[in-house]
Amino acid sequence: MKASMFYRSAAVLLLLFAVGHTLGFRQSDPTWGVDALIGSMRSIHFDVQGFNRSYWDIFQAAGFSVGVFYLFAAILAWQLGGLPAATLALMRGTAWAFALCFAAITVVSWRYLFILPIAFSIVITVCLTAAAWLSATKVSPPPLRS
């Protein structure tokens, strides 16, 4: 198997993760009993550095920021999947940093979230780790021309 297949698979999963997170992070079920909390988050305002914000604003900013990060990660994974093996071999640090970042996201998801983000995080981490592993394989230099 080639690293490109794992990067492209991770890219598709990351795109789905980005869309799902962006559309779903503000959703709540009335049976959770969080309506009063959400109302409180929306009603408590404060001034910070010349801006009037609420806790709901900060919650939304954090949620949308995560969605943007996942979209960026999807684009990065897709781009890495299109690089030649020799180039990927030179980018070992980037490849492993990317995989370790999602390993950390998997730990955070496991600790604080629920099955869907945990499952996505695990599979993305596996794809990125496999891609990093395969990217690090030594590539023979082209033969010298005489």
C-alpha positions in Angstrom: 0.0 0.0 0.0 1.1 3.5 -0.7 1.2 6.5 1.6 -0.9 8.4 -0.9 -3.9 6.1 -0.4 -3.8 6.7 3.4 -3.4 10.4 3.0 -6.3 10.6 0.6 -8.5 8.4 2.9 -7.6 10.7 5.8 -8.5 13.7 3.7 -12.0 12.4 2.9 -12.6 11.5 6.6 -11.3 14.9 7.7 -13.6 16.7 5.2 -16.6 14.7 6.6 -15.4 15.4 10.1 -15.2 19.2 9.3 -18.7 19.3 7.8 -20.2 17.2 10.6 -18.5 19.2 13.4 -19.4 22.6 11.8 -23.0 21.6 11.3 -23.5 19.8 14.6 -21.5 21.4 17.4 -24.3 23.9 18.2 -27.0 21.3 18.2 -28.6 20.1 21.4 -31.4 17.8 22.4 -34.1 19.3 24.7 -34.0 16.1 26.7 -30.4 17.0 27.8 -31.8 19.8 29.9 -29.3 22.3 28.6 -31.7 25.0 27.4 -31.2 27.1 30.6 -27.4 26.7 30.2 -27.5 27.8 26.5 -29.8 30.7 27.4 -27.4 31.7 30.2 -24.4 31.5 27.8 -26.3 33.8 25.3 -27.4 36.3 28.0 -24.1 36.8 29.9 -22.2 39.5 28.1 -18.9 41.1 29.0 -16.5 43.7 27.5 -13.1 42.4 26.4 -10.6 44.6 24.5 -13.3 46.9 23.2 -15.7 44.1 22.1 -19.0 43.1 23.8 -19.1 39.3 23.7 -21.1 36.5 25.4 -20.0 33.0 26.4 -22.1 31.7 23.5 -19.9 33.8 21.1 -16.8 32.2 22.6 -18.3 28.8 22.3 -19.2 29.4 18.7 -15.8 30.8 17.9 -14.1 27.7 19.4 -16.4 25.3 17.5 -16.0 27.1 14.1 -12.2 27.3 14.7 -12.1 23.5 15.1 -14.1 23.1 11.9 -11.7 25.4 10.0 -8.8 23.4 11.4 -10.3 20.1 10.2 -10.9 21.6 6.8 -7.3 22.7 6.6 -6.1 19.3 7.8 -8.2 17.7 5.0 -6.6 19.9 2.4 -3.1 19.2 3.8 -3.8 15.5 3.8 -5.0 15.6 0.2 -2.0 17.6 -0.9 0.4 15.2 0.9 -1.3 12.4 -0.9 -0.4 13.9 -4.2 3.3 14.3 -3.5 5.9 11.9 -5.0 7.4 9.4 -2.6 10.8 11.1 -2.7 9.3 14.4 -1.5 7.3 12.6 1.2 10.5 11.0 2.5 12.0 14.4 2.9 8.9 15.6 4.9 9.1 12.9 7.6 8.9 15.5 10.4 5.7 17.1 9.0 4.1 13.6 8.4 4.8 12.5 12.0 3.8 15.8 13.5 0.5 15.5 11.6 -0.1 12.0 12.8 0.8 12.9 16.4 -1.5 15.9 16.3 -4.4 13.6 15.5 -3.3 11.0 18.1 -3.6 13.9 20.7 -7.0 14.7 19.3 -8.0 11.1 19.7 -7.0 11.2 23.4 -8.9 14.4 23.9 -11.9 12.9 22.1 -11.7 9.8 24.2 -11.6 11.8 27.4 -14.3 14.4 26.7 -16.5 13.5 23.7 -18.5 10.6 22.4 -18.4 7.7 19.9 -18.6 9.5 16.6 -15.7 11.9 17.1 -13.8 9.2 18.9 -14.2 6.8 15.9 -13.3 9.5 13.3 -10.3 10.5 15.4 -9.0 6.9 15.7 -9.4 6.1 12.0 -7.8 9.4 10.9 -4.9 8.8 13.3 -4.4 5.3 11.9 -4.4 6.6 8.3 -2.0 9.4 9.1 0.3 7.1 11.1 0.3 4.5 8.3 1.0 7.3 5.8 3.8 8.7 7.9 5.3 5.2 8.3 5.2 4.5 4.6 6.4 8.0 3.8 9.5 7.5 5.8 10.7 4.5 3.7 13.9 5.2 2.1 13.6 6.2 -1.6 16.5 5.4 -3.9 18.0 8.4 -5.5 17.8 8.5 -9.3 20.7 7.0 -11.1 23.6 9.3 -12.0 23.9 10.3 -15.6 27.2 10.2 -17.2 
